[in-house]
Amino acid sequence: MWARESARFLFPMARRMADSLRDLTPIILVIAFFQIVVLRQPFPDLANVAVGLVCVMVGLGLFIQGLESGLFPLGEDLAWAFASKGSLVALLAFSFCLGFGTTVAEPALIAIADEASDVAAEAGAILDNDSARGSYALELRLVVAFSVGIAIVLGVFRIIKGWPVHWLIIGGYVLVTVMTVFAPDEIIGIAYDSGGVTTSTITVPLVTALGVGLARSIRGRNPMVDGFGLIAFASLTPMICVLGYGMVT
Amino acid sequence: MELLNTLGTTFRDVIPIAAVLIIFQVAVLRRRLPNPRRVAVGFVLVLLGLALFLVGLEQALFPIGETMARQLTDSVMTGDIGAASDVDWRDYWLVYAFAAAIGFATTVAEPSLIAVSLKAEEVSGGAVRAWGLRLVVAIGVSVGVSLGCFRIVTGTPLPWYIIAAYVVVIVLTFRSSRAIVPLAYDSGGVTTSTVTVPVVAALGLGLAATIPGRSPLIDGFGLIAFASVFPIMSVLAYAITSSWWSKRRGQQPSDSERKLDDT
């Protein structure tokens, strides 16, 4: 039983490793080219680099294997369970918790929030001491996490209703444009960047599978047209909320 | 040791997700997962894989990538340039080339993008190829990041570029097939995570710090925003061109397009 399971597991693993080697080739080529031809620097610590590359390859292989056996089925199964239970409130509550919970602890967001508090302190928007910065950064994180929660709720609601995604996104773009005019200059760069950093590597597969699963289990929805789009909302609302936060404080 | 550390941080990231899933599974849905062991194994693999991946990057690529970003911006500065007004954007072509190359390369290896493109291939019944989608997205990121570097060098305001990009996205949206639009929007958000953000952010901050008259706080940000808008454009533009091309040659829509419309 164990032997058969591991054989079934090892064969695709070998292929995945080969795939991840292909994925990494561009990075290796770019760095080698610029290092050797352009900057003419010796390659530092080649052994370390080789060990690191093997780690990356094995890691990427394991990750994709885990996606297909764990996260993808789990996301679709949850979507199916919520759809068959028929409780809209439960589904929306789940969507909010998923968006909020996964974003509030996101390391990239923590880093951005800390930098934003430095900018605000420098610009004189808040007092220049540790406690003021700390509470500013924490508030900002909560604002972004809340906005991602709202984004997933909105996205799920859209899938259920079958609204076309582009009207909502274009509306969001217009809002961002208008807010940019009124927001303080220092916050704009951070706000624009915060959209890109909120969706972590573990959230993305789960949320994508959830959307596709929902679109599949609701009659009359097309998984290609309706299933995607959740991530797009999650990268738009943080921009709006951070700009708004910058205008209020 | 390093691995344990990273494993710990990755684990901490997963706890809120796992908590939400378990609470809803037990308290709201009140049922058991159909295949709990498989899902648990999958979770462990994802965790382990991500941790290994990050440790490897930390060991092998990030230090070099970050040093190179610094060396490149420094090497341009060897000629003595005095006042801020003397900065000539043409002196920095190596930086743009590096930005384009590294943007492309890191996007191809981005795990979130791999996840979305695998799903897209499955959902579209093979009409959208996972590898092709990743290439198109990577081209978008590479154009975006290198334009973003140009912006830092010239010091022009970020909103102009991003808002102009929005306008292009909106125009392209109305010209392209309905089926590709949501996927294109999603591919904007997923390009910038684990691999791309650290390298690209280092490039931006390094560039803003070495160029006279630029402040890292104001000019250093924004590259990630470029990297999230341009893939939307490149995916939409690719979809439009390929359908235009097959029409121009007087053919029926190709097999893959018909499949996409049918899904």
Contacts between the chains, C-beta under 8 A, distances in Angstrom:
chain1	res1	chain2	res2	distance
A	20	B	109	8.0
A	23	B	108	5.6
A	23	B	109	4.7
A	23	B	114	7.5
A	24	B	109	5.6
A	26	B	104	6.3
A	26	B	105	3.7
A	26	B	108	5.2
A	26	B	109	7.5
A	26	B	138	8.0
A	27	B	61	6.1
A	27	B	102	7.8
A	27	B	105	4.2
A	27	B	106	6.4
A	27	B	108	7.7
A	27	B	109	5.9
A	29	B	105	7.3
A	30	B	98	7.8
A	30	B	101	4.3
A	30	B	102	5.7
A	30	B	104	7.7
A	30	B	105	4.6
A	31	B	61	6.7
A	31	B	64	5.4
A	31	B	65	6.6
A	31	B	68	6.9
A	31	B	102	7.9
A	31	B	105	8.0
A	33	B	101	7.6
A	34	B	68	5.8
A	34	B	72	7.5
A	34	B	98	5.8
A	34	B	101	7.4
A	35	B	64	6.9
A	35	B	68	6.7
A	38	B	72	7.8
A	38	B	94	6.5
A	38	B	98	7.9
A	39	B	68	6.7
A	39	B	71	5.5
A	39	B	72	7.2
A	39	B	75	7.0
A	41	B	71	7.2
A	44	B	63	7.9
A	44	B	64	7.2
A	48	B	59	5.7
A	48	B	60	6.9
A	49	B	59	7.2
A	49	B	60	4.4
A	49	B	61	7.8
A	49	B	64	7.5
A	50	B	60	7.6
A	51	B	56	7.8
A	51	B	59	6.3
A	51	B	60	7.5
A	52	B	55	7.5
A	52	B	56	4.4
A	52	B	57	7.0
A	52	B	58	7.3
A	52	B	59	3.1
A	52	B	60	2.6
A	52	B	61	6.9
A	53	B	56	6.4
A	53	B	60	5.1
A	54	B	56	7.1
A	55	B	52	4.9
A	55	B	53	7.2
A	55	B	55	5.4
A	55	B	56	3.0
A	55	B	59	6.6
A	55	B	60	7.7
A	56	B	52	7.4
A	56	B	53	5.4
A	56	B	56	3.4
A	56	B	57	5.8
A	56	B	60	6.7
A	56	B	61	7.6
A	56	B	109	7.9
A	57	B	56	7.5
A	58	B	49	7.7
A	58	B	52	5.6
A	58	B	56	7.9
A	59	B	48	7.6
A	59	B	49	4.7
A	59	B	50	6.6
A	59	B	51	7.0
A	59	B	52	3.1
A	59	B	53	3.1
A	59	B	54	7.4
A	59	B	55	7.6
A	59	B	56	5.9
A	60	B	49	6.6
A	60	B	53	5.4
A	60	B	109	7.3
A	60	B	111	6.7
A	60	B	114	7.9
A	61	B	49	6.9
A	62	B	45	4.9
A	62	B	46	7.6
A	62	B	48	5.5
A	62	B	49	3.0
A	62	B	52	6.7
A	63	B	45	7.2
A	63	B	46	5.7
A	63	B	49	3.3
A	63	B	50	5.5
A	63	B	53	6.2
A	63	B	111	5.6
A	64	B	49	7.5
A	64	B	111	7.8
A	64	B	114	6.4
A	64	B	115	7.9
A	64	B	118	7.5
A	65	B	42	7.8
A	65	B	45	5.3
A	65	B	49	7.3
A	66	B	41	7.8
A	66	B	42	4.6
A	66	B	43	6.8
A	66	B	44	7.2
A	66	B	45	3.0
A	66	B	46	3.5
A	66	B	47	7.6
A	66	B	48	7.7
A	66	B	49	5.8
A	67	B	42	7.3
A	67	B	46	6.4
A	67	B	115	5.6
A	67	B	118	7.2
A	68	B	42	7.5
A	68	B	118	7.6
A	69	B	38	5.5
A	69	B	39	7.6
A	69	B	41	6.4
A	69	B	42	4.0
A	69	B	45	7.0
A	70	B	38	7.1
A	70	B	39	5.0
A	70	B	40	7.4
A	70	B	41	6.7
A	70	B	42	1.6
A	70	B	43	4.8
A	70	B	45	6.7
A	70	B	46	6.0
A	71	B	42	6.3
A	71	B	43	7.4
A	71	B	46	6.1
A	71	B	115	7.9
A	72	B	119	7.1
A	73	B	35	7.2
A	73	B	38	7.3
A	73	B	39	6.6
A	73	B	42	7.5
A	74	B	21	7.2
A	74	B	33	7.4
A	74	B	39	5.1
A	74	B	42	7.5
A	77	B	33	6.9
A	77	B	34	6.5
A	78	B	21	7.4
A	78	B	24	7.6
A	78	B	25	7.8
A	78	B	29	7.8
A	81	B	29	5.1
A	81	B	31	6.8
A	82	B	29	7.3
A	85	B	29	6.4
A	87	B	28	7.8
A	90	B	24	7.5
A	90	B	28	4.9
A	90	B	29	7.8
A	93	B	28	7.8
A	94	B	20	7.2
A	94	B	24	4.9
A	94	B	28	7.1
A	97	B	20	4.6
A	97	B	23	7.8
A	97	B	24	7.4
A	98	B	17	7.3
A	98	B	20	5.4
A	101	B	16	3.9
A	101	B	17	6.5
A	101	B	19	6.9
A	101	B	20	4.8
A	102	B	13	8.0
A	102	B	16	5.9
A	102	B	17	5.3
A	102	B	20	7.8
A	104	B	16	7.1
A	105	B	12	6.7
A	105	B	13	6.1
A	105	B	15	7.7
A	105	B	16	5.4
A	106	B	13	7.2
A	107	B	9	6.9
A	107	B	13	7.1
A	108	B	193	7.4
A	108	B	197	5.9
A	115	B	217	7.9
A	118	B	217	7.2
A	119	B	217	5.0
A	119	B	218	7.9
A	122	B	217	6.5
A	164	B	178	7.3
A	164	B	181	7.9
A	165	B	181	6.3
A	165	B	182	4.6
A	165	B	185	6.3
A	166	B	173	4.9
A	166	B	181	5.3
A	166	B	185	7.5
A	169	B	185	5.7
A	170	B	170	5.5
A	170	B	173	7.2
A	173	B	166	4.5
A	173	B	169	7.5
A	173	B	170	6.9
A	176	B	166	7.6
A	177	B	159	7.8
A	177	B	163	5.2
A	177	B	166	6.8
A	180	B	159	4.7
A	180	B	163	7.1
A	185	B	218	6.8
A	186	B	217	6.9
A	186	B	218	6.2
A	188	B	158	6.1
A	188	B	159	6.1
A	189	B	158	5.7
A	189	B	218	6.4
A	189	B	219	7.6
A	189	B	220	7.5
A	189	B	221	3.1
A	189	B	222	4.7
A	189	B	225	7.7
A	190	B	221	5.6
A	192	B	158	6.5
A	192	B	162	6.0
A	192	B	221	7.2
A	192	B	222	5.9
A	192	B	224	7.6
A	192	B	225	3.6
A	193	B	221	5.1
A	193	B	222	6.5
A	193	B	223	7.7
A	193	B	224	4.3
A	193	B	225	5.5
A	195	B	189	7.4
A	195	B	225	6.9
A	195	B	228	6.2
A	196	B	189	6.9
A	196	B	191	7.7
A	196	B	192	4.0
A	196	B	197	7.5
A	196	B	224	4.2
A	196	B	225	6.5
A	196	B	227	6.6
A	196	B	228	4.2
A	197	B	192	6.6
A	197	B	193	7.5
A	197	B	197	6.2
A	197	B	224	6.5
A	199	B	112	7.0
A	199	B	189	5.5
A	199	B	190	6.6
A	199	B	193	6.8
A	200	B	13	6.3
A	200	B	112	7.8
A	200	B	193	6.4
A	201	B	50	6.2
A	201	B	111	5.0
A	201	B	112	5.0
A	201	B	115	7.8
A	201	B	193	5.3
A	201	B	194	5.2
A	202	B	13	6.4
A	202	B	14	6.0
A	202	B	17	6.1
A	202	B	46	6.6
A	202	B	50	7.3
A	203	B	17	7.0
A	204	B	112	4.0
A	204	B	115	5.6
A	204	B	116	6.4
A	204	B	190	5.4
A	204	B	193	7.4
A	205	B	112	7.4
A	205	B	115	3.9
A	205	B	116	7.8
A	205	B	119	7.5
A	206	B	17	6.9
A	208	B	115	6.6
A	208	B	116	5.6
A	208	B	119	5.1
A	208	B	186	7.4
A	209	B	119	6.7
A	212	B	119	6.1
A	212	B	123	5.7
A	222	B	179	7.7
A	222	B	263	6.0
A	223	B	123	4.7
A	223	B	263	6.8
A	224	B	120	8.0
A	224	B	123	5.4
A	224	B	124	5.5
A	224	B	179	5.0
A	224	B	182	7.7
A	224	B	183	7.3
A	224	B	260	6.9
A	224	B	263	4.2
A	225	B	178	6.0
A	225	B	179	5.5
A	225	B	181	7.9
A	225	B	182	6.4
A	225	B	263	7.8
A	226	B	182	7.4
A	227	B	123	6.2
A	227	B	182	7.5
A	228	B	116	7.9
A	228	B	120	7.3
A	228	B	123	8.0
A	228	B	182	3.8
A	228	B	183	4.7
A	228	B	185	7.5
A	228	B	186	4.8
A	229	B	182	3.8
A	229	B	185	6.0
A	229	B	186	6.2
A	230	B	186	7.4
A	231	B	116	7.3
A	231	B	185	7.8
A	231	B	186	4.3
A	231	B	189	4.1
A	231	B	190	5.8
A	232	B	182	7.0
A	232	B	185	3.5
A	232	B	186	5.2
A	232	B	188	6.6
A	232	B	189	5.8
A	234	B	189	6.3
A	235	B	188	6.4
A	235	B	189	3.5
A	235	B	228	6.2
